[in-house]
């Protein structure tokens, strides 16, 4: 997790669904608008 998720969180490409409690067992992650933009540039689907 630290190798992959922490850099994405730090770059603002993903965000926690429960930011107030990062160690919650119900914690999930979702992609941000910046993350979607970044992915579209990687796949060549830039709009």
N, CA, C and O atoms as a GROMACS GRO file, in nm:
protein
  188
    1UNK      N    1   0.082  -0.118   0.000
    1UNK     CA    2   0.000   0.000   0.000
    1UNK      C    3   0.087   0.125   0.000
    1UNK      O    4   0.060   0.220  -0.074
    2UNK      N    5   0.187   0.126   0.081
    2UNK     CA    6   0.271   0.245   0.088
    2UNK      C    7   0.342   0.274  -0.043
    2UNK      O    8   0.363   0.390  -0.079
    3UNK      N    9   0.378   0.171  -0.114
    3UNK     CA   10   0.451   0.189  -0.239
    3UNK      C   11   0.362   0.249  -0.348
    3UNK      O   12   0.409   0.330  -0.428
    4UNK      N   13   0.236   0.211  -0.351
    4UNK     CA   14   0.149   0.253  -0.460
    4UNK      C   15   0.046   0.359  -0.421
    4UNK      O   16   0.028   0.457  -0.493
    5UNK      N   17  -0.018   0.341  -0.310
    5UNK     CA   18  -0.127   0.430  -0.274
    5UNK      C   19  -0.080   0.563  -0.216
    5UNK      O   20  -0.137   0.667  -0.248
    6UNK      N   21   0.020   0.561  -0.131
    6UNK     CA   22   0.067   0.685  -0.070
    6UNK      C   23   0.114   0.789  -0.173
    6UNK      O   24   0.080   0.906  -0.158
    7UNK      N   25   0.190   0.751  -0.275
    7UNK     CA   26   0.229   0.851  -0.375
    7UNK      C   27   0.108   0.907  -0.452
    7UNK      O   28   0.107   1.026  -0.487
    8UNK      N   29   0.008   0.824  -0.478
    8UNK     CA   30  -0.111   0.872  -0.547
    8UNK      C   31  -0.190   0.970  -0.460
    8UNK      O   32  -0.242   1.070  -0.510
    9UNK      N   33  -0.198   0.941  -0.332
    9UNK     CA   34  -0.264   1.033  -0.239
    9UNK      C   35  -0.188   1.165  -0.231
    9UNK      O   36  -0.247   1.272  -0.233
   10UNK      N   37  -0.057   1.156  -0.223
   10UNK     CA   38   0.026   1.276  -0.214
   10UNK      C   39   0.018   1.364  -0.338
   10UNK      O   40   0.027   1.486  -0.330
   11UNK      N   41   0.002   1.300  -0.453
   11UNK     CA   42  -0.008   1.375  -0.578
   11UNK      C   43  -0.149   1.428  -0.604
   11UNK      O   44  -0.171   1.506  -0.696
   12UNK      N   45  -0.244   1.384  -0.521
   12UNK     CA   46  -0.382   1.430  -0.539
   12UNK      C   47  -0.456   1.358  -0.649
   12UNK      O   48  -0.557   1.409  -0.699
   13UNK      N   49  -0.408   1.240  -0.688
   13UNK     CA   50  -0.474   1.165  -0.795
   13UNK      C   51  -0.585   1.075  -0.743
   13UNK      O   52  -0.676   1.040  -0.817
   14UNK      N   53  -0.578   1.038  -0.616
   14UNK     CA   54  -0.686   0.965  -0.550
   14UNK      C   55  -0.712   1.031  -0.415
   14UNK      O   56  -0.628   1.104  -0.362
   15UNK      N   57  -0.831   1.004  -0.360
   15UNK     CA   58  -0.867   1.060  -0.230
   15UNK      C   59  -0.937   0.954  -0.148
   15UNK      O   60  -0.994   0.859  -0.202
   16UNK      N   61  -0.933   0.972  -0.018
   16UNK     CA   62  -1.001   0.881   0.074
   16UNK      C   63  -1.149   0.916   0.080
   16UNK      O   64  -1.186   1.033   0.070
   17UNK      N   65  -1.234   0.815   0.097
   17UNK     CA   66  -1.376   0.842   0.113
   17UNK      C   67  -1.407   0.882   0.256
   17UNK      O   68  -1.510   0.947   0.279
   18UNK      N   69  -1.322   0.847   0.351
   18UNK     CA   70  -1.339   0.887   0.491
   18UNK      C   71  -1.210   0.957   0.534
   18UNK      O   72  -1.127   0.898   0.603
   19UNK      N   73  -1.192   1.084   0.494
   19UNK     CA   74  -1.065   1.151   0.522
   19UNK      C   75  -1.039   1.177   0.670
   19UNK      O   76  -0.924   1.191   0.711
   20UNK      N   77  -1.144   1.184   0.751
   20UNK     CA   78  -1.126   1.211   0.894
   20UNK      C   79  -1.072   1.091   0.970
   20UNK      O   80  -1.017   1.106   1.080
   21UNK      N   81  -1.087   0.972   0.914
   21UNK     CA   82  -1.043   0.850   0.981
   21UNK      C   83  -0.972   0.759   0.880
   21UNK      O   84  -1.031   0.664   0.830
   22UNK      N   85  -0.845   0.788   0.850
   22UNK     CA   86  -0.774   0.715   0.744
   22UNK      C   87  -0.754   0.566   0.772
   22UNK      O   88  -0.729   0.490   0.679
   23UNK      N   89  -0.764   0.523   0.897
   23UNK     CA   90  -0.741   0.382   0.927
   23UNK      C   91  -0.871   0.306   0.949
   23UNK      O   92  -0.869   0.195   1.004
   24UNK      N   93  -0.982   0.362   0.908
   24UNK     CA   94  -1.111   0.296   0.922
   24UNK      C   95  -1.113   0.167   0.840
   24UNK      O   96  -1.056   0.161   0.731
   25UNK      N   97  -1.177   0.066   0.893
   25UNK     CA   98  -1.187  -0.060   0.818
   25UNK      C   99  -1.280  -0.045   0.699
   25UNK      O  100  -1.281  -0.130   0.610
   26UNK      N  101  -1.357   0.062   0.696
   26UNK     CA  102  -1.449   0.088   0.585
   26UNK      C  103  -1.390   0.183   0.481
   26UNK      O  104  -1.459   0.226   0.388
   27UNK      N  105  -1.262   0.216   0.497
   27UNK     CA  106  -1.196   0.312   0.409
   27UNK      C  107  -1.193   0.262   0.265
   27UNK      O  108  -1.161   0.146   0.238
   28UNK      N  109  -1.228   0.352   0.174
   28UNK     CA  110  -1.219   0.325   0.031
   28UNK      C  111  -1.146   0.443  -0.032
   28UNK      O  112  -1.124   0.545   0.033
   29UNK      N  113  -1.110   0.429  -0.157
   29UNK     CA  114  -1.040   0.536  -0.227
   29UNK      C  115  -1.109   0.558  -0.360
   29UNK      O  116  -1.159   0.465  -0.423
   30UNK      N  117  -1.112   0.685  -0.403
   30UNK     CA  118  -1.172   0.717  -0.533
   30UNK      C  119  -1.078   0.809  -0.610
   30UNK      O  120  -1.001   0.886  -0.552
   31UNK      N  121  -1.088   0.800  -0.740
   31UNK     CA  122  -1.003   0.881  -0.826
   31UNK      C  123  -1.058   1.023  -0.832
   31UNK      O  124  -1.179   1.044  -0.832
   32UNK      N  125  -0.968   1.120  -0.836
   32UNK     CA  126  -1.008   1.261  -0.842
   32UNK      C  127  -1.014   1.305  -0.988
   32UNK      O  128  -0.977   1.230  -1.078
   33UNK      N  129  -1.061   1.426  -1.010
   33UNK     CA  130  -1.063   1.480  -1.147
   33UNK      C  131  -0.922   1.488  -1.204
   33UNK      O  132  -0.899   1.462  -1.322
   34UNK      N  133  -0.827   1.525  -1.118
   34UNK     CA  134  -0.686   1.531  -1.163
   34UNK      C  135  -0.637   1.392  -1.201
   34UNK      O  136  -0.560   1.377  -1.296
   35UNK      N  137  -0.681   1.291  -1.127
   35UNK     CA  138  -0.644   1.154  -1.159
   35UNK      C  139  -0.702   1.108  -1.292
   35UNK      O  140  -0.635   1.039  -1.368
   36UNK      N  141  -0.826   1.146  -1.318
   36UNK     CA  142  -0.889   1.111  -1.447
   36UNK      C  143  -0.815   1.178  -1.563
   36UNK      O  144  -0.793   1.116  -1.667
   37UNK      N  145  -0.777   1.303  -1.544
   37UNK     CA  146  -0.703   1.374  -1.648
   37UNK      C  147  -0.569   1.306  -1.673
   37UNK      O  148  -0.529   1.287  -1.788
   38UNK      N  149  -0.501   1.270  -1.566
   38UNK     CA  150  -0.372   1.203  -1.579
   38UNK      C  151  -0.387   1.069  -1.652
   38UNK      O  152  -0.307   1.037  -1.740
   39UNK      N  153  -0.488   0.992  -1.616
   39UNK     CA  154  -0.510   0.863  -1.682
   39UNK      C  155  -0.541   0.881  -1.830
   39UNK      O  156  -0.495   0.802  -1.913
   40UNK      N  157  -0.617   0.983  -1.864
   40UNK     CA  158  -0.651   1.003  -2.004
   40UNK      C  159  -0.527   1.039  -2.086
   40UNK      O  160  -0.519   1.004  -2.204
   41UNK      N  161  -0.430   1.108  -2.025
   41UNK     CA  162  -0.308   1.139  -2.099
   41UNK      C  163  -0.221   1.013  -2.115
   41UNK      O  164  -0.148   1.000  -2.214
   42UNK      N  165  -0.228   0.922  -2.020
   42UNK     CA  166  -0.149   0.799  -2.032
   42UNK      C  167  -0.205   0.705  -2.138
   42UNK      O  168  -0.130   0.640  -2.209
   43UNK      N  169  -0.336   0.699  -2.148
   43UNK     CA  170  -0.398   0.605  -2.241
   43UNK      C  171  -0.418   0.664  -2.380
   43UNK      O  172  -0.455   0.593  -2.473
   44UNK      N  173  -0.392   0.793  -2.393
   44UNK     CA  174  -0.407   0.858  -2.523
   44UNK      C  175  -0.550   0.896  -2.554
   44UNK      O  176  -0.582   0.924  -2.669
   45UNK      N  177  -0.636   0.897  -2.453
   45UNK     CA  178  -0.776   0.933  -2.472
   45UNK      C  179  -0.801   1.078  -2.435
   45UNK      O  180  -0.911   1.112  -2.393
   46UNK      N  181  -0.702   1.162  -2.449
   46UNK     CA  182  -0.718   1.302  -2.410
   46UNK      C  183  -0.827   1.366  -2.494
   46UNK      O  184  -0.836   1.346  -2.615
   47UNK      N  185  -0.909   1.445  -2.426
   47UNK     CA  186  -1.022   1.507  -2.493
   47UNK      C  187  -0.991   1.647  -2.535
   47UNK      O  188  -1.076   1.715  -2.593
   0.00000   0.00000   0.00000
